[in-house]
Amino acid sequence: MSIATIETPPIEQPAPQLAEKKPEVAEKLVIFAWSGELDKIWPTLILATTGAAMGKETTVFFTFWGLFPLVKNQVRITGENWMQKMLSMMNRGGDEHLKLSKMNFAGAGPAMMNHLAKEHNVASPHELLEVAKEMGVHLVPCQMTMDLLGLKREDLIDGLDEPAGATLALAQAQGAITLFI
Amino acid sequence: MTQEMAMSITIAMSLDLKGLSCPMPIIKTAKAMKQLAPGQLLEAFATDPGSVPDFKAWAQTTGNPLVESSQEGGVFRFVLRKKEI
C-alpha cells in the first residue's frame, strides 16, 4: 500500500502592496454549443457539469446544430414550412439520436460508441443533461435559431432556461472561461 | 485525545465511485461535499486513474483541502476536508 499524503500549502502572508490582489480564478464558465453531433455535445456536457461541480456559474448557450440534441426524443418532425420539416427529417433531434462527426457509418458508429460508453460506465449525453439540470447549469436555447430552424419551446426538453439571444450569452461570458464547441 | 482531534480523523461520509468514469466521480463528490459541515471529512473510492489528477485539481480550485490521495490494489482513496467558510 502506498500512501501519498498531500499537505495543504502554508498560508503565505501577502506583501503589503499586493494585499488587495486576489488570484484570478474565473468564477463562470460559458460554453457556446454550436455543434449537435454526439462526439461534440458529449464533451460540451462533460465540461458543463464539471464546471458546475467546481463551483462555477455555468451556462451553455445552444445555437444552430447544437439545438437539435435538446429536441425531445419522441418528437420526430419539427418546423412549420416544408424546408424546416425537411431539415428535421434529415437531421433528427433528440439526445438519443445523435450522429458522429466522423465515422458515422449510417448510425453504426454512434451505436458502437454508445456500446463502448456503457461498457466503460461513461455517462451518456442524456444522463449528463439531467445532471446539468440538477446542478443548476443554465441551459439556454438561442431564440433566433429556434425561429430559423422551426423549433418551438414545446419541441424542446423541460428544464431549460428561457430562450435568449447573443446579448445575454455575451453578458454571461464577461469574465468567464468561454468555449465554442 | 481531545474532541477536536477525534473529529479531524472521523470520516463523515464515504462515497463508492468505483467503476465510474469522468466526469461522474467529481460530480458525485461535489454534490456530497455540499452536505458536509465545514471541517468534516469525506472519503471517496474510485478506480478511474484520471480521478487522481482530477481530485487534486478540484481540491485546489475549490479550496477544499485534499488531505489524502492513496492507492491500494487498483482502488484510489481520496480524503477531502470541507473548507471553512
Interface residues (C-beta under 8 A of the other chain):
Chain A: M1 S2 I3 A4 T5 I6 T8 V25 I46 T49 T50 A52 A53 M54 G55 H120 N121 V122 A123 L128 V131 M135
Chain B: G19 L20 S21 C22 P23 M24 I26 I27 T29 A30 K31 K56 W58 A59 T61 T62 P65 L66 V67 E68 S69 S70 Q71 E72
